[in-house]
Amino acid sequence: MPAEVNREALAAFLRARRARRRPTDVGLPDSGRRRTPGLRREEVAQLAGMSVDYYTRLEQGRGPRPSRQILAALTRALMLTADERDYLFRLAGQTPPRTAGPSREVGYAVRHLLDALTEVPAYVVDAKYDVLAWNTLAVHFIGDLSDRDDRNLIRWAFRRPAGDPAWDDADTLAFARATVADLRASYARYPDDPELVGLVTEMLATSPRFAEMWEAHEVAERRRLVKRVDHPRLGPLEFECQVLHVPATDQRVIVYCPEPGSRTQEVFRRLAAGAAEQLTP
């Protein structure tokens, strides 16, 4: 059953977005001073390819339910962001359009954050858990991926043999379940992304343990998790695995946060100091 149209909120939103746009923003000539800021109704209707009367009724909270085509045209005409577009669709009682696929572009601010985290390992993954970027300390845990084609954490995790002792560890199992649950949430957001669909299909065919967890239908975005790692060179380590979500790109910044004053914090600091010494001319 279709959702109800919130006509009053839809009308107010359209008026507010129209007032925000200047003619030059949308490629129209600026004809000088106007009584009210922003575009005229006639201009929005022209840009969206609809009659002025129809658009006027929308702004007045009257008229029929807008179709998806009308909403898409208004999105383009008013230059709405993805969040604003989704809001517009929901106000009109429509399901927002599907997003094509996970973003692989790591923004400058996120890269700067990675570089600034000098005493903790940190790396960025997309919605299907491909590692996109990492800092110096992360190399000690995920390796240097510069020349590696396969950067997918889910493949790495479930490539372990069924008899691997790691599967007897409660933390390893909790981490794997949380990752699969988060992947299922991404799968629902990007049902048409061939790479994500291909990854799930591959894992279902090659990993019975993944298939078992997938069939549990747990859905949850990743949250904090305590991890204990017996590192072959650094010994036993314990840290909180914090997952920072980047809404604009649907990426996650994964940071290994040790408890203050712990042995793990001291190990991380020594690693950072050693890396700094190697980089000093």
N, C-alpha and C positions, 0 to 999 in steps of 0.2 A: 504494500500500500504506500503510495507516494507521501512524502512528508508535506506538511502544510507550508504555504508561502508566508513568510513574515513580511507582509507588505509594508508596514510602517518602518521597520528597520531597513528593509531593502531600499525604500525611497530615500531615507536619510543617508544611507551609505553612498548611493549614487550621487546625491547632491554634494556630499562632502568630497568625494573623489573628483567630481567635475570642477569644483571650486579650486582644487589643488593644482589642476593642470593649466598651463599657459598655452596660448596658440602655438608659440614657437616650439614647445615641447613635442607637439604632434605634427609638426611640419606645415602649420597654417601661418599665413602672414599676420603680423600683429598690427591691428588697425587702430592702435592708440588706446586712449583711456576708455575704461568700461565702467558701467554703473556698479557691477559686482565683479569680484575677482574670478579668474578661471575662464573656462570655456562656456560658450552659450549652448543651450539645449540643441539648437539647430546644428551646431558644429559637431556635437557628440553623435547626433542622429546621422549626419552625413558620414562621419568616420566609421560608424558601425553598420551603415547600409540599411537603415530602417527609417520609417516615416517619423517626422517630428511629433506628430500626434501620438504615436505609439510610445515614443520615449517619454513624452510629457506625462502620459498616464502612469508610466512606471514611477516617475519621480513624485507623482501625486498619490501613490499607493492605490492606483486603480488598474483596471484592465486584467487580461488573462495571465495565467502562469507563464513566465518567460521560458522558451525552449532552451535546450542546451546550445543550439546554434546562436540564438540571441545573446546568451550569456557569454559565449566565447567571443562574439563580436564586440560586446561591451568591454571585455577584458582587454582586447587589443586596443580599442579606441581610447580607453582611459589609462592604458599602460600600467595595469595592475601587476603587483608582484604575485608570486605563486601563492603566498599566504592570503593575500587579498582576493585572488581568484577563487580559492577554495571557500573563503568566507562568503563571497558573492553567490556561489553555487548553493551553499547550504541555506542562505537566506531565502533563496528561490525554491527551496524544497528539492534540490537536485543533488545527486552524488557528485563530488568533485572529480575532475578528470584524473585518470591514472597517470602517474609519473613514469616516463619512459624507462629509466634505469638508474642505478646508483652512480653518483658522481665520483670521478677519479681525480679531479682537480683539487690539489691541496692549496688552500689560500695562503697568502703571504703571512697573515697574522698567525696561522697555525704553525707554519714553518718557523716563525720567529719564536713561538712558544716552545717548540721542540729544542731549539738552540739554547734557549734560556734555562732549560731544565738540565743543568750541568751535573747534578749529583744524584739523579734518579734516571733509570732507564725509561724511555717513553717512545712510543711509535703510533702511527696513524693507520687505521684500517677502514676500508669502505664497508658498505652494508652487507657484502658477501664475504668479508674477512680476508680480502687481499691486502697485504701490507703495502702502503703507498709511500710512506716516509718514516724515518727513524732518526734518533739521535745517537751520539757516540757510545753511550753506555749500553744502549739496547743491543748493540752488536754482540756483546758478551752473552746474550740470551737467545737472540733470534738469528745471529750470524750476520755477515756482511752480504746483503742481498743485491748488491749493485749489478752483478753479472748472473743473477739467478732468475730463471723464467718463472718457476713455480713459487709464488709468494703467498700462498693461501694457507692460513692458519688451520682451517678445518681439515684440509688434506693432510697436513702435518700431524695433527692430533689423532686422526682415525687411521693413519697409515701404520700405527703400531700393531704388531701381531696380537692376536687374541690372548696369547699367553704372557704378554709383556707384564712384568710385576707392577708397572705404573697403573694398570687397570684395577689393582687391588687397593689403590690409595683413594681414600674418600675425597680428598681435595681435587685429584685429577678427574674423578667422575663428576663432581659438582661443577667443575669448570667446563667439562665437555657438555653436560646437560644445559648449562646456562648459555653456552655458545649456540647449541642447536636450537634452543627456544628462541634466541634472538634472531637466528637465521630464518626461522619459520615466520617471525614477524616481518622480516624484510621480504620474504617470499610473497607474503600477502600484499605488501606495498608495491612490489614490482613484478606482477604476474606475467608480464610480457617481455621481461628482460631475458634474452637467450642465454647469456653467460650464467646468470643465477639459476635459471631452470636447468641448464646443463650440469652445473655443479651438484645440485640436489640429485638429479638423475644418476650421475656418476657415483655419488656416495652411497645411494641406495643399492646400486648394483655391486659395489666393491667392499662395503663395510657393513656386516650384519649388526655390529654394535650401533653404528649411526642409524641404520634402518629401525632398530628397536627404539632408540630415543626419538626418532622422527615420528614414529607411529604413536608415541605417547601424546602427541598433539599439544605439548606444552608451548605456550606463546608468552614471551616476556622479553622486553628490552634489557640489555645487560646492565647490571648494577655492580656495586662494590663486592669484592670477593677476596678472602684471605688465601694466599697461596704459599705453600711450603715446597721448596725446590732443593734437591740434593745435587748441587752443581758439581760436575766432575773435577773442576779446578778450584772453585771457590768454597766448596763445602756446603753444609746445610744453610739455607737462607729462608727467611720468612718475611713476607711483605703483604700489604694490602694492595690488591689490583684494582685501582680506581679507573672507571670508564667515564670519560667526559664526552658527552654527545655534542656534535657540531650541527645544529639544526639546519643551517643553510645548505649543507652538502650531504646530510645524513651520514656523516663519518663519525668515527669514534677515536678519541685520543686515549690510549691505554698507558697508564702511568703506574710504575711499581713503587709504592710508597712504604718505606720501612718505618718501624716504630722508632721515635726519637730515643737516642741513647742505646739502641740495640746493636748487636754484632753486625746485623745486615746493613745498618746505616754506616757503620765503620767500613765495611767491605766496599760499599758503593763509593764512599768518599775516597778511599784509597785507589779504587779504579779510576775515579775522576782525576785525582792528582797524577796518577801515572799517565793517563791520556794527555793531560795538560803538559806534562814534561816532554812527552813525545812530540807535541806540536810546537814546543818552544824552539826557535832557531838556535 
